[in-house]
Amino acid sequence: MAYRSDESSLLIVVLDTNPVWWGQQLSKPNRDLTFTNCIEELLVFCNSHLMMDQRNKLCVIAAHPSKNKFLFPKSELADETASDDSEIMRQTKSDGQYELFAKVSETIREEVKDLIFSDTSGELHADCMLSGAMSMALCYINRVEKEQLNKESFSSRILVIKGSEDHQSQYMNFMMVIFTAQKQNTIIDACILDQESSLLQQACDITNGIYLKIPQLSGLLQYLLCVFLPDAKIRKKMTLPTNVKIDYRAACFCHRNLVDIGYVCSVCLSS
Amino acid sequence: MAAFVKSVNKKLACKDLLAYVKTLTPSVLEGLYNHPASCLAIFRELPDFAKHYVMRILFVEQVMVKQNVVATWIEKDYANEHLDAIKALTGLHIVHEHMQYCGLPAWKLNESFKKSLQIALMGGGNGANSLEMLPPDKYAKDIAFLDSYAQERWECILHYIVQSKEGSGGISREVTEILLHSGLVSKDGVNSDTFITAAGFQFLLLDISSQIWYFMIRYLETVESRGMNIVECLTFMFQLSFLTLGKDYSSDKMSDNQQRFLQHLREFGLVYQRKRKCQRFYPTRLAINLTSSTPKDIALETHKQGFIMVETNYRVYAYTDFQIWLLQALLEKVSALHLLRGSQLTRLSTS
């Protein structure tokens, strides 16, 4: 009897591309993880996900301080360069890499370069638009679900790779994203590179995801493959890290400060 | 009567990819694991736990991982599934057992499998076995053409299975041999015509992707007897299943065995080549994802409408404009008009 799952899986990776945080990584003495290495390791992880099952799907979104961008699949507005795309495919290197993986890798690399070079505003922020990126992810999941022709069931999960710190101004939007994900049965996983994030801890707890702060950044790929690669069905059968104590304090609606005890309005439930 | 019932109850056994690969010898497997496409195809067919075990040790520099460490990776309730995964991996020689110095048994990933799977994931191979792209084809064919070509070729074969009395129009001797070997048709004497068997009927009932897969397995069983190299043929078949529909590829670097295999595939409708000497070929929808066992949507048989009426006087009328092979095999044709085929179900026609 072959123990194989019948479900396909949609993985959405939300990558924090905050230039301030990544720039600080370069200036660290041991340079555990540079942005380039992170992208390469992420590509291997994404291709591994596609390799697990022929029907698996992938989407990668970059969360930048000023905007969010779909790295893969390429946004449809870029269709005017479609003819260039076929030229690129014609010259695809024939080095044994499966064509789909080569396409994914090339597209993501091109789009990341495009994102970074187009950011000319010069403003520095310590955080990224995470709640916006996650809303885009949920919309994408909804769209894929509607587009499914043969009504096959598929599970979806969002993996957030984050290095920069949280900003309490995103608390409200983030909570709405979390509850929507819970309703949609979407799992939110968090791979934390630097600073702990109470928002993501809550998200992972509510949606049955995994929250992991990476102890050794140089081994990022191995952590991704061991912990975040299994999909929902397999996770129940494997021994994976469990969640830690979570900071469930709410943020006050007017000042966005975390409070232990607060007052809740009986009409609109704002605290 | 009992003998008849027994023969009907024997179902058409079709091995999936893993079952077929397990029948190969270790040397053939070792030859297969040198190619990224074969490793990728076999990896996708492994049980779930086996896939995760391989992924966890694929990039680890340390050569071996202890068996009791692997056992801690899963919850205790799923021990059966764990054993099944280990059995699949050892049966296919993907992992080998070693004794470490401390006396504890450990698993080691097959080196060629590891390297090839890494190449399939990340690239960096030497390109010796891959198919190149050529400059744009002035006789370029689109996907609709490839679909109709594939359908026409496959229907030729089905037509032969059903109505071989009409002669073997368009079918080569090799296809006849494969069909005889697989038991779908059989002969009375040496030089007489072939007729369909019970297995052949069940074959007609399968969906097209299962039919193609069954046929390819039977073909591969006869490869050695034709003097062709099984490793080269299998490698090419795996490569073919991962190509993109609608794109053309070069057949320049292929060996003689593979070129012969390509011509056979051309006859079955799995690839299209404009001329025999042409250096480029197009994979058709039947070839893409050939080796995977997940349900595929081969849209060759959709958009066909029609009605079939069965009357109590054993007359069957089919209001459609395409051939239904099963009906032709089972029924005696009475009339054939443009959109209507009338036939009769008799004792003679079903025997």
HADDOCK unambig.tbl for C-alpha pairs under 7 A between the chains (distance, minus, plus):
assign (segid A and resid 2 and name CA) (segid B and resid 47 and name CA) 5.93 0.50 0.50
assign (segid A and resid 3 and name CA) (segid B and resid 47 and name CA) 5.07 0.50 0.50
assign (segid A and resid 3 and name CA) (segid B and resid 48 and name CA) 6.31 0.50 0.50
assign (segid A and resid 3 and name CA) (segid B and resid 81 and name CA) 6.87 0.50 0.50
assign (segid A and resid 4 and name CA) (segid B and resid 47 and name CA) 5.20 0.50 0.50
assign (segid A and resid 4 and name CA) (segid B and resid 48 and name CA) 5.38 0.50 0.50
assign (segid A and resid 44 and name CA) (segid B and resid 121 and name CA) 6.74 0.50 0.50
assign (segid A and resid 44 and name CA) (segid B and resid 122 and name CA) 6.68 0.50 0.50
assign (segid A and resid 47 and name CA) (segid B and resid 121 and name CA) 6.36 0.50 0.50
assign (segid A and resid 51 and name CA) (segid B and resid 44 and name CA) 6.97 0.50 0.50
assign (segid A and resid 52 and name CA) (segid B and resid 44 and name CA) 6.03 0.50 0.50
assign (segid A and resid 53 and name CA) (segid B and resid 44 and name CA) 6.12 0.50 0.50
assign (segid A and resid 90 and name CA) (segid B and resid 133 and name CA) 6.09 0.50 0.50
assign (segid A and resid 94 and name CA) (segid B and resid 127 and name CA) 5.56 0.50 0.50
assign (segid A and resid 94 and name CA) (segid B and resid 130 and name CA) 5.91 0.50 0.50
assign (segid A and resid 94 and name CA) (segid B and resid 131 and name CA) 6.81 0.50 0.50
assign (segid A and resid 94 and name CA) (segid B and resid 132 and name CA) 6.18 0.50 0.50
assign (segid A and resid 95 and name CA) (segid B and resid 123 and name CA) 5.61 0.50 0.50
assign (segid A and resid 95 and name CA) (segid B and resid 124 and name CA) 5.66 0.50 0.50
assign (segid A and resid 95 and name CA) (segid B and resid 125 and name CA) 4.75 0.50 0.50
assign (segid A and resid 95 and name CA) (segid B and resid 126 and name CA) 5.74 0.50 0.50
assign (segid A and resid 95 and name CA) (segid B and resid 127 and name CA) 4.28 0.50 0.50
assign (segid A and resid 95 and name CA) (segid B and resid 130 and name CA) 6.75 0.50 0.50
assign (segid A and resid 96 and name CA) (segid B and resid 36 and name CA) 6.33 0.50 0.50
assign (segid A and resid 96 and name CA) (segid B and resid 119 and name CA) 6.19 0.50 0.50
assign (segid A and resid 96 and name CA) (segid B and resid 120 and name CA) 5.81 0.50 0.50
assign (segid A and resid 96 and name CA) (segid B and resid 123 and name CA) 5.76 0.50 0.50
assign (segid A and resid 96 and name CA) (segid B and resid 125 and name CA) 5.57 0.50 0.50
assign (segid A and resid 96 and name CA) (segid B and resid 127 and name CA) 5.84 0.50 0.50
assign (segid A and resid 96 and name CA) (segid B and resid 130 and name CA) 5.80 0.50 0.50
assign (segid A and resid 97 and name CA) (segid B and resid 119 and name CA) 5.85 0.50 0.50
assign (segid A and resid 97 and name CA) (segid B and resid 120 and name CA) 4.28 0.50 0.50
assign (segid A and resid 97 and name CA) (segid B and resid 121 and name CA) 5.98 0.50 0.50
assign (segid A and resid 97 and name CA) (segid B and resid 122 and name CA) 6.04 0.50 0.50
assign (segid A and resid 97 and name CA) (segid B and resid 123 and name CA) 4.28 0.50 0.50
assign (segid A and resid 98 and name CA) (segid B and resid 120 and name CA) 5.45 0.50 0.50
assign (segid A and resid 98 and name CA) (segid B and resid 121 and name CA) 6.91 0.50 0.50
assign (segid A and resid 101 and name CA) (segid B and resid 121 and name CA) 6.75 0.50 0.50
assign (segid A and resid 225 and name CA) (segid B and resid 55 and name CA) 6.73 0.50 0.50
assign (segid A and resid 225 and name CA) (segid B and resid 56 and name CA) 6.31 0.50 0.50
assign (segid A and resid 226 and name CA) (segid B and resid 56 and name CA) 5.76 0.50 0.50
assign (segid A and resid 237 and name CA) (segid B and resid 74 and name CA) 5.83 0.50 0.50
assign (segid A and resid 237 and name CA) (segid B and resid 75 and name CA) 5.44 0.50 0.50
assign (segid A and resid 237 and name CA) (segid B and resid 78 and name CA) 6.66 0.50 0.50
assign (segid A and resid 238 and name CA) (segid B and resid 73 and name CA) 5.94 0.50 0.50
assign (segid A and resid 238 and name CA) (segid B and resid 74 and name CA) 4.03 0.50 0.50
assign (segid A and resid 238 and name CA) (segid B and resid 75 and name CA) 5.42 0.50 0.50
assign (segid A and resid 239 and name CA) (segid B and resid 73 and name CA) 5.53 0.50 0.50
assign (segid A and resid 239 and name CA) (segid B and resid 74 and name CA) 5.20 0.50 0.50
assign (segid A and resid 239 and name CA) (segid B and resid 75 and name CA) 5.91 0.50 0.50
